[in-house]
Structures are given as structure tokens and as C-alpha cells.
């Protein structure tokens, strides 16, 4: 950062020295009001920033607020043993449980609930969260029935 500042100062000094050598008058700047130019640049900057948001699909809507279009609803996560997909979920923390070196949080959205295993300790109940994780499935056969559970392991 310091080198960049020094380089800018050096270029500015070179420009001033060149203008002094050529005896170029700076008086042409005094006759013009610079406010319209600044307003024009600000307008272009604001329009440019706002148009970037219009070009991409943000996934925002009034009834089901999602951060992005790649958020997966919990209902869509299937309990398959070979499913190792990475997904983003968004929901509310309903319950939390301490594990040996990690925490488990039950996250719910309007479509269902899922447990998430993570290293984060500070998620409060009722907090809205967005979590990226790998889909995992733990098989639990009991008395001839499959009671397996699908969960996320945060990356």
C-alpha cells in the first residue's frame, strides 16, 4: 500500500514538473465550475452500481426471503447414502446440542427441519442463519426398520 501511494505521489510530481516546464497555464481550470462534473460522476457511479443488481437474479421475494437463488429448501435434501452434495440452507435455529468438539443445530425453514454439525459455538436459538454444508446420511437400522437421518456437515 505504501509503495502504491509513493508511486502516485511520484507520478503527480512528474506531471506538475512537466506542466511547469512547458509553462502550461492552469488558469483554464479556474473559469469552470467543477460541481456539474462531480454530480455527473456520482450519477454514473450510482447507476452503474444499481444496474449490477438488476442483471443478476437475487432470489429475493416478499413472501419467502432468501439470500440468493442457490439456497436449497430443506424439503429438497434427500436421505440418500451416496449424496455428498454441497448445499446452502437458510432458516431459523430451533435447537442446539453440544457434541465432543462441535455443536449440532436444528435448522428449520418453511419446508422442514434438518440438523447441522458445525464448529460454531455462538449460534443463538431463534437466530436466522445461512449455512453451507455437505449432505451426510447416517444409517440407523433398528428392528428391521431404517431410522437413518440426513444431516449437514458445515464446510
LINSUL-V654994 format. One record per backbone hydrogen bond with DSSP energy under -1.0 kcal/mol. NH is the residue of the N-H (numbers start at 0). CO is the residue of the C=O. Records with the same first field share a line. If there is no record, write none. Layout:
# LINSUL-V654994
NH: CO / CO
This chain:
# LINSUL-V654994
4: 0
5: 1
6: 2
7: 3
8: 4
9: 5
10: 6
11: 7
12: 8
13: 9
14: 10
15: 11
16: 12
17: 13
18: 14
19: 15
20: 16
21: 17
23: 18
28: 25
37: 33
38: 34
39: 35
40: 36
41: 37
42: 38
43: 39
44: 40
45: 41
46: 42
47: 43
48: 44
49: 45
50: 46
51: 47
54: 50
70: 67
71: 87
75: 72
76: 73
79: 77
82: 79
86: 132
88: 130
90: 128
91: 107
92: 126
93: 105
96: 103
98: 101
102: 117
103: 96
104: 115
105: 94
106: 113
107: 91
108: 111
113: 106
115: 104
116: 151
117: 102
125: 92
126: 123
128: 90
130: 88
132: 86
133: 152
134: 84
135: 150
137: 148
141: 144
144: 141
146: 139
148: 137
150: 135
151: 114
152: 133
153: 116
154: 131
